[in-house]
Amino acid sequence: MEEIEQHWLYALSAPMVALNGASYTAATYFETDVEDEADLKKWWGISNRQELLKILTMADTGHAQQVKDAYWQAARCLPSEWQQVLELLSPRQRIQYQFALRTLADCGQGGVRAWDIGRMSYLLRAGLRKGYVSLDESLWLHGRLALRARHYYNDWDRYLAGYLFGRALWNCSSSSDEELAQNLERQGSEHWNRCIMMNLSQNALDFFANIPWDLPLNLPECPDTLPKDCWS
């Protein structure tokens, strides 16, 4: 793949780069041999190749699954129909559906799937750094993530919004039903969310300007080194 195409793939984890001060373009997430504070064993329970490849299924089965129906309904219901939908939900689901309706204009029907896709992109880059996957394997698996991202979103703004909204939901996942709505409202001023948005707006404008969303991607063939039952 051309370097610019690889940069497009790594942009899937750009919000985590903005959070951790890593590299937007390095295949290994960090450009130099700095101490890796994002310990895969500590934060993800990943200590080998098999565990890394197994967790990639989260791109399809992660947190976004909890609200995918909410975004689907929010995009299709008439106002009168929407109220009927809300009446059939539990209090917690009702809050999630209302969140989906408020954020739909920014992230589109893809909802918060970028939250799961972006984190899996990060894991592949960090896994390459650890030696759990090769560069060819990382690029091919990134290509699977890219296909999903382009299916659910139609530009970088919506993708990045989907990531941030997903992070907001995750931040509030342990909130009680009584606290959830209020805690979601506070996510726009949450410190680390603000850091991501500020760093993306200040440090990544040129990066994204050089990798348009519809950039043609000459995705590689699947390496023989990946197991036949590997996530794809």
PyMOL commands that set and color helices and strands:
alter all, ss='L'
color gray80, all
select helices_A, chain A and resi 3-20+40-44+49-55+58-61+63-66+68-76+79-87+91-110+113-130+135-152+156-171+177-189+191-203+205-209
alter helices_A, ss='H'
color red, helices_A
deselect
rebuild
show_as cartoon
